[in-house]
Amino acid sequence: MRPLEPEVSYAPDEQPGQVKRTWYHTLGIVLFIVVCFEVGAFLIVFPWTPQWDANSLVSLFPGLRGVWGSSYFRGALSGLGLLNIFISFGEVSRLRRPRADKLKVSTL
């Protein structure tokens, strides 16, 4: 004979599948958005500046100087920057979207 499992009762506005968004959760999302956007902007712009060729990382690995100066490599990094900015905009839209429990459901 198995022991009976306790019945859990939820408040009317609390459902087991829903998580309330707290202020620190929102702050974490905003910080993630800012970091993604800043990294993306950096990766788009920095490979095309004169400081890119004067980087000390190139002197550590002289065999990679050809790859480092390649326009294809710089373009790939700029593409990653665009991807970061796209991710940050996606997170902004997800943050602005109303929670599922706040949506009004129409019944016909």
N, C-alpha and C positions, 0 to 999 in steps of 0.2 A: 504494500500500500504506500503510495507516494504522498508526501505532505502537501497540503493545500498551499497554493501560491497566493500571497496577499494581493488583494485587489487595490490597484492604484487609482485614485480619483483625481482628476485634473480640474482646475478652476475653469470656468466657462471661457475665459480668454486665453488659456494656456492649452495648447494641444501638444502631444508628444513629439510630433515631427517638426514643430516650429521653434526656432531659436530667436529670442529677442536680441536685437542689436543694441549693444551698450555703447557708451561714449568712447571707451578705449578701443572697441572694435572698429568704430568709425574712424577714430584717429589713426589706427594702424592702416586702414585702407587709404586714407588721405596721404599718409607718409609714403606708402607704397606707390601711389600715383605720382607723387612729386619726384621720388627717386627714379622711377621708370622714365618719366619725361626728361629729367635732367641727364640721365645716362644716354638716352636716345638723342637728345640735342647735341651732347658732346661727341657721340660717335658719328653723327652726321657731319659735323663741322671740322673737328680736329684733324682727321686724316688729310685734309686738303690745305692745311695751314703750313707755313714754312717751319714751324716748330716740330712738325712730324719727322722731318729728315734729321733734325738735330737732337733726336731723342737718344738718351744714354743706353737704352735697351738694344739699339742697333750695334753699339760697340761691344756689348757682351757676346753677341752671336753674329760675327761678321759674315758667316755663310748665309744668313738669312737676309742680307742687305738687298738682294734682288727681289725677294718676295715682299719685303717691307716697303720698297719703293714702287711696287707694281700698282698700276691703276686698278687692276682687277681686285687686288687685296683691299685697297682703299674703298672701292665700290662695295665690296662685300661687307666691310665694317659699317659703311653708311647704310646699307640695307638692314643690318642688325639694329642700327639706330632707329630707322623707320619702323621696324617691328616693335621696338620698345615704346615708341610714341603711340603706335596703334594699340598696344596692350594697355597703356595708360588711359587712352580715350575709352577703351572698352570697360575698364574699371570705373571710370567716371559715370558711364551710362548705367552700369550695374549698381553703383552707389545711389544714383538718382531714381532708380526704379523703385516704385512702392513695394512694400513687403506683400506677400501673398495674403496675409490676413487683413490687410487694409483695402484690398481690391473689392469692388462691389460686383457681385454676381447677379446677373439678371435672370429671372426665371420667366419663361414664356408661357 
